[in-house]
Amino acid sequence: MKQYIHVTRETRQKLMKIFGCSERMVFFALQFDEKKGNSDLAKKIRKAAYENYGILMNVIPALETLHDHDNYMRQYLPNGAVLEFNKNNGDGDVYIHGKCVRHYENLFWSDIEGIQNWAMTLR
């Protein structure tokens, strides 16, 4: 899951001044850039960002959810999994690459988050 450190503009400017680096370098460090965000300088910038009230954020991929006329809710996950929930009877299915890998009966809305998290791990 993609991560970044959220800081205010003032904090970014403070980090640039402390480390004598460009704004781009601060962004590379805070965005955990694969090439330029792994240097010793980037690690120091991240540590200082945390000490200045930086917040570690996780980027959650967008999920497309459709509520169809046939009273089904379908979610299309970034890994290719499809979740299909029947709103009439509470049943649900998880598909990966067109194959049903799990079936649920009598689901509650509160169950869906756990199903989504499990389905996101499929390959």
C-alpha positions in Angstrom: 0.0 0.0 0.0 1.3 3.4 -0.9 2.2 5.7 1.9 3.3 9.3 2.4 3.9 11.7 5.3 1.5 14.6 5.5 3.0 17.9 6.7 2.0 21.6 6.4 3.6 23.9 3.8 5.4 25.7 6.6 6.9 22.4 7.8 8.1 21.6 4.3 9.8 25.0 4.1 11.3 24.4 7.5 12.6 21.0 6.4 14.2 22.6 3.3 15.9 25.2 5.4 17.1 22.7 8.0 18.6 20.2 5.5 19.6 22.8 2.8 17.8 20.9 0.1 15.2 21.6 -2.6 11.5 21.3 -2.3 11.6 18.3 -4.7 13.9 16.4 -2.3 11.5 17.0 0.6 8.7 15.7 -1.6 10.7 12.6 -2.6 11.4 11.9 1.0 7.8 12.4 2.2 6.4 10.4 -0.7 8.8 7.5 0.0 10.0 7.7 -3.6 11.6 4.5 -4.7 14.7 6.1 -6.2 15.4 9.3 -4.4 13.4 8.7 -1.2 15.7 6.0 0.2 18.8 8.0 0.8 20.2 8.8 4.2 19.0 12.4 3.7 15.5 11.3 2.9 15.4 9.2 6.1 16.6 12.2 8.1 13.9 14.4 6.5 11.2 11.9 7.3 12.4 11.7 10.9 12.3 15.4 11.2 8.8 15.5 9.6 7.5 13.2 12.2 9.0 15.3 15.0 7.2 18.3 13.5 3.8 16.8 13.6 3.9 14.9 10.3 1.2 12.2 9.9 1.8 8.9 8.1 -1.0 8.5 5.6 -1.9 5.3 3.6 -3.4 5.7 0.1 -6.3 3.4 -0.4 -6.9 2.5 -4.0 -10.3 3.6 -5.3 -13.0 0.9 -5.4 -15.7 1.1 -8.0 -19.0 0.2 -6.6 -22.1 -0.3 -8.7 -25.7 -0.7 -7.4 -27.5 -2.4 -10.3 -31.1 -2.6 -11.2 -31.2 -6.3 -10.4 -30.6 -5.4 -6.7 -27.0 -6.4 -6.6 -24.1 -4.4 -5.3 -20.9 -5.1 -7.2 -17.4 -3.9 -6.3 -14.4 -4.1 -8.7 -11.1 -4.2 -6.8 -7.8 -3.1 -8.2 -6.4 -6.6 -8.0 -9.1 -7.9 -10.4 -11.4 -9.4 -7.7 -15.1 -8.7 -8.0 -17.4 -8.7 -5.0 -21.1 -9.4 -5.7 -23.7 -8.9 -2.9 -27.4 -9.7 -3.3 -29.3 -7.0 -1.5 -32.5 -9.1 -1.4 -31.2 -12.1 0.6 -27.8 -11.0 2.0 -25.8 -13.5 0.0 -22.4 -12.6 -1.4 -19.7 -14.0 -3.7 -16.0 -13.2 -4.3 -14.7 -13.8 -7.8 -11.1 -13.6 -8.9 -10.3 -14.0 -12.6 -13.9 -15.0 -13.3 -13.8 -17.9 -10.8 -16.0 -17.8 -7.6 -13.6 -18.4 -4.7 -15.9 -17.8 -1.8 -19.6 -17.7 -1.1 -21.3 -16.0 1.9 -24.9 -16.3 3.2 -26.9 -13.9 5.4 -24.3 -11.1 5.4 -24.6 -7.9 7.4 -23.3 -4.6 6.1 -20.7 -4.7 8.8 -19.2 -7.9 7.3 -18.3 -6.2 4.0 -15.2 -4.5 5.1 -13.6 -7.7 6.2 -14.6 -9.4 3.0 -13.0 -6.5 1.0 -9.8 -6.7 3.0 -9.6 -10.5 2.4 -10.4 -10.1 -1.3 -7.7 -7.4 -1.7 -5.0 -10.1 -0.8 -6.0 -12.4 -3.7 -3.7 -12.7 -6.7 
